[in-house]
Every structure is written in structure tokens, then in C-alpha cells.
Amino acid sequence: MANRFKANRAKAPSTRGWVLLLVIIVLICLLVQNPRKFTTSLVVDTPVSTMQKVLWKQNIKSQWRPCAWWKGDPRELPELPVESTGYIKVECFGGLNQMRRDLCDGVGIARLLNATLLVPHFDGAAYWNDTSGFADIFDVDYFIQRTKGFVRVVKELPQTLTQVKPVFINCRKRKDPFDYIEEVLPLLKKHKVIRILPAASQRPDRYPLFAKSARCQACYGAIRLVKNLEQQAELMIKKLPRPFLTLHLRFEPDMIAYSQCMYPSLSIESIKAVDAVRDSRNAFTGDTELAWRKRGKCLLTPSDVAFIFQALHIPKDMPIYMATGDGILEKEGFTSVYTNTFTKSTLLDEESLDLLKGNSKAALDYHIAVQSDYYIATMFGNMEKMVMPMRVLRNNYNSLLLKKKEFTNATLRGLNASALKKLMWQCHKKAFVTGKGLALPDCFCEENL
């Protein structure tokens, strides 16, 4: 009897083994028949879901919404005057997002002066050899329709004024406090047509809500890409795995030269590229450079960004669209760590890429950044001033500005990697939770949750 009992015990593991094998076979069959249903029924802690739990799923304390004074019915605003004081054409220079910012300011000025706005002229030739105009990038008819009731907008001057030579007013040479009513309105009434390069801010005590409303509506409620560019951007988005993150990384030669900071780790090739565009902007040295760096004026290198990403627990296989120019330097410092990266070059065929100019490329980056699941920028520039508010309008608060000042000062104090990662996590978490990392304009108001 004892021997028989031992024999039965010896066979037991073999029986359990067959049962386990049968269960595995059944599971495989279920997976083959309906993989989507099977996989979604499991709680799998993938790298992306881990990031959502750790970084983006924090309980935020406040949200930012479009302020009611411009997002409401334009019929509640003061009616536009029966007669216009004249016509204003905004001169827009620089990169696409800088020109768009100038346009927004120009709309506010036109409404302040009870003027009619001419569809602006975009001059990107000096910036990146691009002759495309406003109508080549943005939907003009949509812009006119969406600003109706806020400001008058026309495509062309009336026939009676086509021979009038516009007077040019460069407001960038003026100093604050500046008053367009005192400085510009008399010239507008006299000449009827002016070209203006806006820059100086209107005195806040003489900038009524109806003018601010026009600026906010034009900037965040009236601009969309022309159909062909929007369709191209959407095709690119379809090629990107979801969820994906858009990274706006600024480390081009001109930006490095403009920062006037020292970057000792640059390769010889990168140094040559920077020197070629430096002009009179020599890098600061000694105490001047150190003080400048402590103020957070130096760029984050791609390697710095990779380090901060790891501190934020962003998985290394996260799909990342890099909204950068073609001349980004030392990119390998980031892509060697985060290898699942995409660019316009990887998402477009060579023929489509060759047809794109500077403004068109920037427009694609802008659209993808707005539509992406997450958005991170290495500095607060003109693109962030446009992208982050548009993401908030879509109720997407998963945006963040990296804390380059905090990172720089921590490295100057000699923090080790572990302590630095902890500090980066804490300061970025606070920025995300409070909404301070969004850096939104005055068109948006805070709502406590």
C-alpha cells in the first residue's frame, strides 16, 4: 500500500503538467481568434501606461480656460463703428509662429483704432528663403468669417485707395509705455492706409476688453491651416503610433549662437556650424557667462533633454515626434537614448519633402504638436505661445515646459545623477499639477478644481 501511495504521488506532477499545457493551448487559441478582446481584458503595465500613471495622471489643482470676455457671443461686445478710420496692413517677419504672433497683435491694434485689417503679408524670405504668404498657409476665408463682429478684415483695398502709398510705422523702435491711440491713430486718420510692424505693448490702462477680445479670437479662434497642409499633417499623424509625444527641441546653430553660451561638449563639426552663423554674437566667458547661465539663458542640449526625460519616467521606447529644424545639432545625444523617434523626413517621401518650404514645414510641426497626446518643449518660444493654448482649447493639458534654469543651477551645484533626477521630477511635477508649466497668455483664465 505504501509503495502504491508513493507511486501515485510520483505521477501527480505529471498530471498537473498536462493540465497547465492544456490551459496554455486554450489561451493561445483565444488570442489567435480575437487578439484585441483578449489583450484588452488583461491589465498590462506597459511603459506608456506607466508614464501615464506617473507623470500625466497626477491630480491637477487648477485648469485654464478661455476667458469668458472673449469666448462668448461677439454680439455682446460693443458694435463695430459704422465707419472705419482707415486700413492697416500688418508686416510680419521671422519664423511662422513669430509672424502669427505679430498678426494677433495687429488685430488687437486694428480693433483698438477702429480700423479695417488687410489680410497680412508674410515675409519669410529673410528668415528661411520662403516666399509663401498668409493665404498659402492659413485659410483666409475662415479667418475672415471667425473674426466677424470682432474686427473688420478685407482681402484688398477699395479701388479708391489702391494708388495710395501706405505709410510705414515701425513700432519695434518704440519703448514702453506705448500708446497706439496717441502715436498711430493720427497718422492713420491722415493717410488712411498704413503698414505697421507691431511690437510695443499697448498701455494696459488704455487697452479695452473689446480690443483684447479681437486679439484673442483672431489668435486662438480664427486660424487654421489650408486644406492641403492640414491633410498632409493628418496623414503624418496616422503613421505615428498612439499615444505619441511631440518634442520641440531647440538646438540649432543660430539658436546656440543667439544664446551666447559656452557648450564645451560640442563636436568640432558643430562648433564650425555655430561659428558660421555667429556674426557679432560671441559667446560670453568667465563670470558673465556664469551669471547668464544661472539665469536660465542657455539651451538644454539633446543629452540634457534625454536625462530629464528619464527623470520624468518617460519610457525609452515612447513614440516621439521631433518638431525640429533640419539643422539640429548633437541630436544623437537624445536619439541614442530615445530610439523610437520620428521626423518629417521619416514620415514623408522625398518628393513631398522637397516641395515643403520653411513656413510649410513649421505649419506641419504646429499641427502635429497640437494634435499629439503629449507635448514637451525645451524653451518658451513663439511656437509654445501658439501650441499650448490650442491644446488647452482641446482640453488637453498634457503639455510641459522643461525647467532649464533649475536644471542648470542644480548641475552647477554639483548634484549627482540620482539627486538631480529627483529634483527634476519634483519641480516638473509641481509645474504640471499647478498648470504653471503651460505658460498661457492673458486670453486664458485659471479655474480652481
C-alpha positions, 0 to 999 in steps of 0.5 A, a space after each residue: 500500500 505504501 509503495 502504491 501511495 508513493 507511486 501515485 504521488 510520483 505521477 501527480 506532477 505529471 498530471 498537473 503538467 498536462 493540465 497547465 499545457 492544456 490551459 496554455 493551448 486554450 489561451 493561445 487559441 483565444 488570442 489567435 481568434 480575437 487578439 484585441 478582446 483578449 489583450 484588452 481584458 488583461 491589465 498590462 503595465 506597459 511603459 506608456 501606461 506607466 508614464 501615464 500613471 506617473 507623470 500625466 495622471 497626477 491630480 491637477 489643482 487648477 485648469 485654464 480656460 478661455 476667458 469668458 470676455 472673449 469666448 462668448 457671443 461677439 454680439 455682446 461686445 460693443 458694435 463695430 463703428 459704422 465707419 472705419 478710420 482707415 486700413 492697416 496692413 500688418 508686416 510680419 517677419 521671422 519664423 511662422 509662429 513669430 509672424 502669427 504672433 505679430 498678426 494677433 497683435 495687429 488685430 488687437 491694434 486694428 480693433 483698438 483704432 477702429 480700423 479695417 485689417 488687410 489680410 497680412 503679408 508674410 515675409 519669410 524670405 529673410 528668415 528661411 528663403 520662403 516666399 509663401 504668404 498668409 493665404 498659402 498657409 492659413 485659410 483666409 476665408 475662415 479667418 475672415 468669417 471667425 473674426 466677424 463682429 470682432 474686427 473688420 478684415 478685407 482681402 484688398 483695398 477699395 479701388 479708391 485707395 489702391 494708388 495710395 502709398 501706405 505709410 510705414 510705422 515701425 513700432 519695434 523702435 518704440 519703448 514702453 509705455 506705448 500708446 497706439 491711440 496717441 502715436 498711430 491713430 493720427 497718422 492713420 486718420 491722415 493717410 488712411 492706409 498704413 503698414 505697421 510692424 507691431 511690437 510695443 505693448 499697448 498701455 494696459 490702462 488704455 487697452 479695452 476688453 473689446 480690443 483684447 477680445 479681437 486679439 484673442 479670437 483672431 489668435 486662438 479662434 480664427 486660424 487654421 491651416 489650408 486644406 492641403 497642409 492640414 491633410 498632409 499633417 493628418 496623414 503624418 499623424 496616422 503613421 505615428 503610433 498612439 499615444 505619441 509625444 511631440 518634442 520641440 527641441 531647440 538646438 540649432 546653430 543660430 539658436 546656440 549662437 543667439 544664446 551666447 553660451 559656452 557648450 564645451 561638449 560640442 563636436 568640432 563639426 558643430 562648433 564650425 556650424 555655430 561659428 558660421 552663423 555667429 556674426 557679432 554674437 560671441 559667446 560670453 566667458 568667465 563670470 558673465 557667462 556664469 551669471 547668464 547661465 544661472 539665469 536660465 539663458 542657455 539651451 538644454 542640449 539633446 543629452 540634457 533633454 534625454 536625462 530629464 526625460 528619464 527623470 520624468 519616467 518617460 519610457 525609452 521606447 515612447 513614440 516621439 515626434 521631433 518638431 525640429 529644424 533640419 539643422 539640429 545639432 548633437 541630436 544623437 545625444 537624445 536619439 541614442 537614448 530615445 530610439 523610437 523617434 520620428 521626423 518629417 523626413 521619416 514620415 514623408 517621401 522625398 518628393 513631398 519633402 522637397 516641395 515643403 518650404 520653411 513656413 510649410 514645414 513649421 505649419 506641419 510641426 504646429 499641427 502635429 504638436 497640437 494634435 499629439 497626446 503629449 507635448 514637451 518643449 525645451 524653451 518658451 518660444 513663439 511656437 509654445 505661445 501658439 501650441 499650448 493654448 490650442 491644446 488647452 482649447 482641446 482640453 488637453 493639458 498634457 503639455 510641459 515646459 522643461 525647467 532649464 534654469 533649475 536644471 542648470 543651477 542644480 548641475 552647477 551645484 554639483 548634484 549627482 545623477 540620482 539627486 538631480 533626477 529627483 529634483 527634476 521630477 519634483 519641480 516638473 511635477 509641481 509645474 504640471 499639477 499647478 498648470 504653471 508649466 503651460 505658460 498661457 497668455 492673458 486670453 486664458 483664465 485659471 479655474 480652481 478644481 
